[in-house]
Amino acid sequence: MKKTYPKRVNPEPMITRFEEIFKSVGMKKPMFRNLLFVMIAIGVAKTFRINEIASRLPVGVAREKSKQKRFLRLLETPLPIDALKAAWFVSVLRWFFKDAGDHLYLLIDETDLIAGWKALVVAIPFRHRAIPVFWFIYSDAQIRAGIYKSHNEIIRYFCGYVHQTVLGAMSQPPCPVLVFDRGFARAQYVIKFLKDRDIAFVMRVPRHVGIMLDGSTKKLDDLKGGWYPHILYQVHQQIPLGLYILRDDAFKDPMYLISNRLCGHQIHHCYKRRMQIEHGFRDIKSCFGFGELVLKKPTQARLDVLWLAACLSYGLLFMSYEKVASTHWQKAHNSNNRKTFSVITIIKRVLTDLWNQHFLLSFFTEIHTSGDPLSQTLGTD
């Protein structure tokens, strides 16, 4: 089959979207530009190793060691991480609002990074994947040291922030629904918090939990499949919720799903999207290579920058090239109407093979065949 690749990949969609999202942050021009260069380098690099990303930076430095030193120096530069994350979150939310309908599904899960660091992430489902829109990086060592009171406190803070951000992003947003797996099913510390704050959610719960139904104690395993609109979840806490049980031969284990807002099969329709955040984590770690990251100094400051860069690159590529990838580029990978590769995998492969940094010249007059924009001082306006 003849490949339907472009002769070159135009950087304009990614650059334009980046500028629209982050111009309000107020970064100085060199820092703004350098962050964009890193997004581009990650997008076109074959792995997430420091030397590979540095080699793909659109700068005119001949020696690879010099590029690495400059990239590492950039990692030590204080960036307005919180402002960048907030701008990204709100911008992506507004991008999705027009197609959200009555409910905006927000998938929440955790993933391991490196050296004991973890990220609590919220992502929006998109094209059978999920775009990370906000996250919180922490470690168990920080909890043991008393920096945070508990893991439950982190989850409560995170969910409260996500919910308020969605409500404040637009005057009439769709109802945000947080979607959780069984790992978050803690009646006293998480479920009760969501119920009391009137934060809409759907959560899968473990099968061994006891509930109150029609005035008597029941085990979830003893109930038939279907919709139970009025239960008291967990015998001690007795939280009023709806329960949907899915028993199907296609599933190895029954699904026990609870919600304070959705009803009946709508709960399962919402929850089945949850796996998309797992696919997104896999893409960032495998396709984008974050899982191969090696740092001699795995500090939180460095992880903050690198995870931000990975999520932004993943999301920007997805949002900028999804249409052309799904209509044209995919024909070179998925033949005979058989889908072999996901849209984001195709985008990454095409950009890695066909991106030419010299096409950036029309957008950045500072880029020349000789000279290194990363070597300019970050304090210059």
C-alpha positions as a Python dict, from the first residue, in 0.01 Angstrom:
ca = {
    (1, 'M'): (0, 0, 0),
    (2, 'K'): (125, 345, -88),
    (3, 'K'): (206, 550, 219),
    (4, 'T'): (1, 865, 266),
    (5, 'Y'): (267, 1042, 469),
    (6, 'P'): (320, 1415, 421),
    (7, 'K'): (650, 1528, 275),
    (8, 'R'): (695, 1729, 591),
    (9, 'V'): (506, 1790, 913),
    (10, 'N'): (400, 2150, 963),
    (11, 'P'): (482, 2268, 1316),
    (12, 'E'): (228, 2552, 1304),
    (13, 'P'): (-68, 2371, 1472),
    (14, 'M'): (140, 2272, 1775),
    (15, 'I'): (312, 2610, 1806),
    (16, 'T'): (-12, 2807, 1768),
    (17, 'R'): (-192, 2601, 2030),
    (18, 'F'): (102, 2626, 2269),
    (19, 'E'): (104, 3005, 2236),
    (20, 'E'): (-272, 3032, 2286),
    (21, 'I'): (-264, 2821, 2602),
    (22, 'F'): (38, 2965, 2779),
    (23, 'K'): (57, 3330, 2673),
    (24, 'S'): (-144, 3426, 2984),
    (25, 'V'): (114, 3269, 3219),
    (26, 'G'): (346, 3565, 3167),
    (27, 'M'): (674, 3380, 3125),
    (28, 'K'): (969, 3570, 2985),
    (29, 'K'): (1024, 3508, 2617),
    (30, 'P'): (1337, 3288, 2641),
    (31, 'M'): (1176, 3064, 2904),
    (32, 'F'): (854, 3048, 2702),
    (33, 'R'): (1045, 2957, 2386),
    (34, 'N'): (1271, 2703, 2555),
    (35, 'L'): (976, 2518, 2707),
    (36, 'L'): (822, 2494, 2361),
    (37, 'F'): (1150, 2361, 2221),
    (38, 'V'): (1147, 2088, 2485),
    (39, 'M'): (785, 1997, 2396),
    (40, 'I'): (890, 1963, 2032),
    (41, 'A'): (1204, 1763, 2118),
    (42, 'I'): (1003, 1516, 2328),
    (43, 'G'): (746, 1482, 2051),
    (44, 'V'): (1003, 1389, 1788),
    (45, 'A'): (1249, 1195, 2008),
    (46, 'K'): (1247, 815, 1990),
    (47, 'T'): (1296, 774, 2366),
    (48, 'F'): (1271, 988, 2677),
    (49, 'R'): (1639, 961, 2762),
    (50, 'I'): (1812, 1288, 2835),
    (51, 'N'): (2066, 1253, 2555),
    (52, 'E'): (1796, 1167, 2299),
    (53, 'I'): (1575, 1462, 2391),
    (54, 'A'): (1875, 1696, 2394),
    (55, 'S'): (1982, 1577, 2049),
    (56, 'R'): (1637, 1666, 1911),
    (57, 'L'): (1631, 2020, 2047),
    (58, 'P'): (1591, 2267, 1758),
    (59, 'V'): (1914, 2449, 1833),
    (60, 'G'): (2225, 2505, 1628),
    (61, 'V'): (2486, 2333, 1845),
    (62, 'A'): (2715, 2080, 1683),
    (63, 'R'): (2834, 1894, 1994),
    (64, 'E'): (2582, 1664, 2159),
    (65, 'K'): (2743, 1711, 2500),
    (66, 'S'): (2682, 2084, 2478),
    (67, 'K'): (2314, 2022, 2405),
    (68, 'Q'): (2288, 1787, 2702),
    (69, 'K'): (2444, 2039, 2938),
    (70, 'R'): (2208, 2309, 2821),
    (71, 'F'): (1907, 2080, 2856),
    (72, 'L'): (2010, 1978, 3207),
    (73, 'R'): (2058, 2345, 3291),
    (74, 'L'): (1705, 2409, 3174),
    (75, 'L'): (1579, 2140, 3415),
    (76, 'E'): (1732, 2339, 3701),
    (77, 'T'): (1563, 2663, 3592),
    (78, 'P'): (1267, 2752, 3817),
    (79, 'L'): (953, 2733, 3603),
    (80, 'P'): (605, 2855, 3710),
    (81, 'I'): (488, 2493, 3729),
    (82, 'D'): (161, 2565, 3911),
    (83, 'A'): (65, 2843, 3666),
    (84, 'L'): (151, 2624, 3366),
    (85, 'K'): (-54, 2333, 3501),
    (86, 'A'): (-351, 2561, 3575),
    (87, 'A'): (-341, 2718, 3227),
    (88, 'W'): (-321, 2375, 3064),
    (89, 'F'): (-608, 2238, 3275),
    (90, 'V'): (-847, 2522, 3199),
    (91, 'S'): (-759, 2540, 2828),
    (92, 'V'): (-813, 2169, 2766),
    (93, 'L'): (-1136, 2176, 2966),
    (94, 'R'): (-1272, 2455, 2747),
    (95, 'W'): (-1165, 2265, 2437),
    (96, 'F'): (-1375, 1967, 2550),
    (97, 'F'): (-1677, 2157, 2684),
    (98, 'K'): (-1844, 2198, 2345),
    (99, 'D'): (-1872, 1820, 2298),
    (100, 'A'): (-1922, 1713, 2658),
    (101, 'G'): (-2302, 1694, 2664),
    (102, 'D'): (-2463, 1685, 3009),
    (103, 'H'): (-2163, 1528, 3181),
    (104, 'L'): (-1788, 1578, 3158),
    (105, 'Y'): (-1609, 1258, 3257),
    (106, 'L'): (-1284, 1306, 3447),
    (107, 'L'): (-1075, 992, 3498),
    (108, 'I'): (-863, 985, 3813),
    (109, 'D'): (-584, 738, 3876),
    (110, 'E'): (-228, 709, 4005),
    (111, 'T'): (89, 602, 3828),
    (112, 'D'): (443, 530, 3943),
    (113, 'L'): (714, 755, 3800),
    (114, 'I'): (1075, 684, 3905),
    (115, 'A'): (1273, 662, 4230),
    (116, 'G'): (963, 629, 4448),
    (117, 'W'): (780, 930, 4302),
    (118, 'K'): (415, 894, 4208),
    (119, 'A'): (164, 1108, 4021),
    (120, 'L'): (-204, 1142, 4099),
    (121, 'V'): (-354, 1233, 3762),
    (122, 'V'): (-687, 1349, 3621),
    (123, 'A'): (-740, 1295, 3248),
    (124, 'I'): (-1018, 1353, 2996),
    (125, 'P'): (-1111, 1062, 2767),
    (126, 'F'): (-1034, 1127, 2401),
    (127, 'R'): (-1003, 894, 2100),
    (128, 'H'): (-987, 576, 2316),
    (129, 'R'): (-710, 738, 2520),
    (130, 'A'): (-711, 1009, 2787),
    (131, 'I'): (-529, 1343, 2788),
    (132, 'P'): (-374, 1426, 3129),
    (133, 'V'): (-499, 1770, 3232),
    (134, 'F'): (-379, 1802, 3590),
    (135, 'W'): (-162, 1603, 3832),
    (136, 'F'): (1, 1604, 4174),
    (137, 'I'): (345, 1451, 4231),
    (138, 'Y'): (435, 1309, 4571),
    (139, 'S'): (616, 1021, 4740),
    (140, 'D'): (541, 792, 5031),
    (141, 'A'): (856, 927, 5196),
    (142, 'Q'): (695, 1273, 5206),
    (143, 'I'): (392, 1129, 5383),
    (144, 'R'): (611, 949, 5636),
    (145, 'A'): (805, 1272, 5693),
    (146, 'G'): (483, 1458, 5774),
    (147, 'I'): (487, 1686, 5469),
    (148, 'Y'): (139, 1552, 5396),
    (149, 'K'): (-83, 1407, 5665),
    (150, 'S'): (-190, 1106, 5465),
    (151, 'H'): (-255, 968, 5120),
    (152, 'N'): (-627, 1027, 5179),
    (153, 'E'): (-560, 1396, 5242),
    (154, 'I'): (-383, 1423, 4905),
    (155, 'I'): (-679, 1258, 4730),
    (156, 'R'): (-932, 1486, 4901),
    (157, 'Y'): (-736, 1800, 4816),
    (158, 'F'): (-691, 1683, 4459),
    (159, 'C'): (-1058, 1600, 4401),
    (160, 'G'): (-1173, 1927, 4558),
    (161, 'Y'): (-936, 2128, 4337),
    (162, 'V'): (-1039, 1944, 4020),
    (163, 'H'): (-1409, 1991, 4091),
    (164, 'Q'): (-1378, 2363, 4169),
    (165, 'T'): (-1158, 2425, 3864),
    (166, 'V'): (-1414, 2271, 3631),
    (167, 'L'): (-1700, 2473, 3783),
    (168, 'G'): (-1496, 2793, 3761),
    (169, 'A'): (-1370, 2743, 3406),
    (170, 'M'): (-1700, 2840, 3242),
    (171, 'S'): (-2028, 2996, 3347),
    (172, 'Q'): (-2241, 2691, 3262),
    (173, 'P'): (-2015, 2384, 3246),
    (174, 'P'): (-2151, 2030, 3213),
    (175, 'C'): (-2166, 1832, 3536),
    (176, 'P'): (-1816, 1703, 3615),
    (177, 'V'): (-1816, 1333, 3706),
    (178, 'L'): (-1502, 1192, 3868),
    (179, 'V'): (-1436, 827, 3778),
    (180, 'F'): (-1233, 602, 4012),
    (181, 'D'): (-1112, 243, 4030),
    (182, 'R'): (-1130, 19, 4338),
    (183, 'G'): (-805, 155, 4479),
    (184, 'F'): (-987, 473, 4585),
    (185, 'A'): (-1283, 296, 4749),
    (186, 'R'): (-1229, 416, 5106),
    (187, 'A'): (-1569, 479, 5260),
    (188, 'Q'): (-1472, 700, 5553),
    (189, 'Y'): (-1195, 903, 5392),
    (190, 'V'): (-1282, 937, 5021),
    (191, 'I'): (-1638, 830, 4940),
    (192, 'K'): (-1791, 1020, 5233),
    (193, 'F'): (-1589, 1329, 5137),
    (194, 'L'): (-1719, 1319, 4778),
    (195, 'K'): (-2076, 1263, 4897),
    (196, 'D'): (-2066, 1542, 5156),
    (197, 'R'): (-1914, 1790, 4905),
    (198, 'D'): (-2173, 1691, 4643),
    (199, 'I'): (-1898, 1599, 4396),
    (200, 'A'): (-2047, 1369, 4135),
    (201, 'F'): (-1858, 1043, 4100),
    (202, 'V'): (-1863, 685, 3977),
    (203, 'M'): (-1646, 431, 4154),
    (204, 'R'): (-1588, 62, 4134),
    (205, 'V'): (-1584, -100, 4479),
    (206, 'P'): (-1450, -435, 4604),
    (207, 'R'): (-1683, -729, 4634),
    (208, 'H'): (-1633, -794, 5007),
    (209, 'V'): (-1801, -471, 5124),
    (210, 'G'): (-2121, -498, 5325),
    (211, 'I'): (-2415, -265, 5259),
    (212, 'M'): (-2756, -188, 5405),
    (213, 'L'): (-3046, -264, 5171),
    (214, 'D'): (-3413, -243, 5272),
    (215, 'G'): (-3315, -233, 5638),
    (216, 'S'): (-3097, -543, 5640),
    (217, 'T'): (-2727, -613, 5592),
    (218, 'K'): (-2626, -759, 5260),
    (219, 'K'): (-2304, -866, 5094),
    (220, 'L'): (-2246, -746, 4741),
    (221, 'D'): (-2175, -1101, 4625),
    (222, 'D'): (-2525, -1203, 4737),
    (223, 'L'): (-2702, -952, 4514),
    (224, 'K'): (-2819, -1011, 4158),
    (225, 'G'): (-2710, -793, 3869),
    (226, 'G'): (-2898, -472, 3808),
    (227, 'W'): (-2973, -130, 3949),
    (228, 'Y'): (-3026, -60, 4320),
    (229, 'P'): (-3117, 310, 4356),
    (230, 'H'): (-3115, 327, 4737),
    (231, 'I'): (-2845, 157, 4939),
    (232, 'L'): (-2641, 255, 5242),
    (233, 'Y'): (-2281, 188, 5144),
    (234, 'Q'): (-2062, 24, 5407),
    (235, 'V'): (-2226, -98, 5724),
    (236, 'H'): (-2048, 144, 5958),
    (237, 'Q'): (-2053, 461, 5744),
    (238, 'Q'): (-2394, 399, 5580),
    (239, 'I'): (-2351, 647, 5293),
    (240, 'P'): (-2666, 687, 5076),
    (241, 'L'): (-2573, 596, 4718),
    (242, 'G'): (-2691, 413, 4407),
    (243, 'L'): (-2545, 73, 4320),
    (244, 'Y'): (-2517, -89, 3979),
    (245, 'I'): (-2407, -452, 3953),
    (246, 'L'): (-2288, -593, 3622),
    (247, 'R'): (-2271, -971, 3599),
    (248, 'D'): (-2167, -1085, 3255),
    (249, 'D'): (-1994, -1396, 3127),
    (250, 'A'): (-1767, -1168, 2925),
    (251, 'F'): (-1616, -1035, 3248),
    (252, 'K'): (-1410, -1253, 3478),
    (253, 'D'): (-1532, -1068, 3789),
    (254, 'P'): (-1862, -892, 3850),
    (255, 'M'): (-1851, -513, 3856),
    (256, 'Y'): (-1989, -332, 4158),
    (257, 'L'): (-2025, 36, 4075),
    (258, 'I'): (-2152, 311, 4304),
    (259, 'S'): (-2254, 668, 4225),
    (260, 'N'): (-2418, 966, 4390),
    (261, 'R'): (-2544, 1119, 4064),
    (262, 'L'): (-2570, 877, 3769),
    (263, 'C'): (-2831, 603, 3743),
    (264, 'G'): (-2864, 251, 3606),
    (265, 'H'): (-2662, 144, 3303),
    (266, 'Q'): (-2543, 507, 3270),
    (267, 'I'): (-2302, 427, 3553),
    (268, 'H'): (-2137, 146, 3357),
    (269, 'H'): (-2135, 356, 3039),
    (270, 'C'): (-1932, 611, 3236),
    (271, 'Y'): (-1702, 369, 3417),
    (272, 'K'): (-1599, 169, 3111),
    (273, 'R'): (-1404, 477, 2995),
    (274, 'R'): (-1172, 442, 3294),
    (275, 'M'): (-932, 210, 3113),
    (276, 'Q'): (-850, 497, 2877),
    (277, 'I'): (-635, 664, 3143),
    (278, 'E'): (-439, 339, 3175),
    (279, 'H'): (-384, 344, 2799),
    (280, 'G'): (-267, 705, 2828),
    (281, 'F'): (-13, 615, 3098),
    (282, 'R'): (112, 331, 2880),
    (283, 'D'): (150, 566, 2582),
    (284, 'I'): (353, 820, 2778),
    (285, 'K'): (576, 555, 2932),
    (286, 'S'): (618, 333, 2625),
    (287, 'C'): (543, 524, 2306),
    (288, 'F'): (691, 850, 2439),
    (289, 'G'): (954, 661, 2639),
    (290, 'F'): (906, 811, 2984),
    (291, 'G'): (940, 463, 3132),
    (292, 'E'): (1304, 461, 3017),
    (293, 'L'): (1388, 785, 3193),
    (294, 'V'): (1709, 771, 3397),
    (295, 'L'): (1814, 1060, 3621),
    (296, 'K'): (2127, 1081, 3833),
    (297, 'K'): (1943, 1334, 4049),
    (298, 'P'): (1576, 1224, 4061),
    (299, 'T'): (1459, 1527, 4260),
    (300, 'Q'): (1096, 1639, 4271),
    (301, 'A'): (1188, 1964, 4094),
    (302, 'R'): (1325, 1770, 3797),
    (303, 'L'): (1033, 1529, 3794),
    (304, 'D'): (792, 1823, 3800),
    (305, 'V'): (949, 1965, 3484),
    (306, 'L'): (987, 1635, 3299),
    (307, 'W'): (638, 1500, 3377),
    (308, 'L'): (491, 1838, 3282),
    (309, 'A'): (686, 1826, 2956),
    (310, 'A'): (575, 1467, 2884),
    (311, 'C'): (206, 1539, 2947),
    (312, 'L'): (210, 1864, 2750),
    (313, 'S'): (387, 1706, 2454),
    (314, 'Y'): (146, 1411, 2457),
    (315, 'G'): (-160, 1636, 2478),
    (316, 'L'): (-42, 1898, 2229),
    (317, 'L'): (46, 1639, 1965),
    (318, 'F'): (-286, 1465, 2015),
    (319, 'M'): (-491, 1785, 1993),
    (320, 'S'): (-289, 1935, 1707),
    (321, 'Y'): (-259, 1639, 1469),
    (322, 'E'): (-547, 1406, 1558),
    (323, 'K'): (-761, 1500, 1258),
    (324, 'V'): (-494, 1460, 992),
    (325, 'A'): (-365, 1142, 1158),
    (326, 'S'): (-707, 977, 1171),
    (327, 'T'): (-799, 1074, 813),
    (328, 'H'): (-469, 1038, 625),
    (329, 'W'): (-166, 913, 818),
    (330, 'Q'): (-341, 607, 959),
    (331, 'K'): (-378, 459, 610),
    (332, 'A'): (-6, 385, 605),
    (333, 'H'): (-30, 185, 930),
    (334, 'N'): (-381, 38, 951),
    (335, 'S'): (-457, -147, 630),
    (336, 'N'): (-776, -327, 522),
    (337, 'N'): (-984, -145, 781),
    (338, 'R'): (-798, -325, 1057),
    (339, 'K'): (-680, -99, 1336),
    (340, 'T'): (-331, -198, 1445),
    (341, 'F'): (-196, 127, 1587),
    (342, 'S'): (-368, 397, 1790),
    (343, 'V'): (-394, 753, 1660),
    (344, 'I'): (-137, 886, 1908),
    (345, 'T'): (110, 611, 1815),
    (346, 'I'): (73, 703, 1449),
    (347, 'I'): (125, 1073, 1526),
    (348, 'K'): (440, 995, 1724),
    (349, 'R'): (582, 773, 1449),
    (350, 'V'): (514, 1022, 1171),
    (351, 'L'): (666, 1313, 1362),
    (352, 'T'): (969, 1113, 1468),
    (353, 'D'): (1038, 1016, 1106),
    (354, 'L'): (939, 1332, 922),
    (355, 'W'): (977, 1633, 1149),
    (356, 'N'): (1234, 1880, 1021),
    (357, 'Q'): (1341, 2144, 1269),
    (358, 'H'): (1443, 2385, 990),
    (359, 'F'): (1074, 2447, 923),
    (360, 'L'): (1067, 2631, 1255),
    (361, 'L'): (1267, 2914, 1102),
    (362, 'S'): (955, 3095, 983),
    (363, 'F'): (818, 3098, 1338),
    (364, 'F'): (1133, 3176, 1539),
    (365, 'T'): (1374, 3426, 1393),
    (366, 'E'): (1618, 3344, 1673),
    (367, 'I'): (1686, 2998, 1528),
    (368, 'H'): (1980, 2990, 1289),
    (369, 'T'): (2212, 2724, 1161),
    (370, 'S'): (2469, 2866, 1400),
    (371, 'G'): (2379, 2991, 1743),
    (372, 'D'): (2197, 2837, 2033),
    (373, 'P'): (1879, 2994, 2174),
    (374, 'L'): (1908, 2782, 2488),
    (375, 'S'): (2240, 2947, 2566),
    (376, 'Q'): (2072, 3288, 2595),
    (377, 'T'): (2008, 3409, 2945),
    (378, 'L'): (1663, 3328, 3076),
    (379, 'G'): (1636, 3670, 3238),
    (380, 'T'): (1618, 3852, 2905),
    (381, 'D'): (1277, 3989, 2799),
}
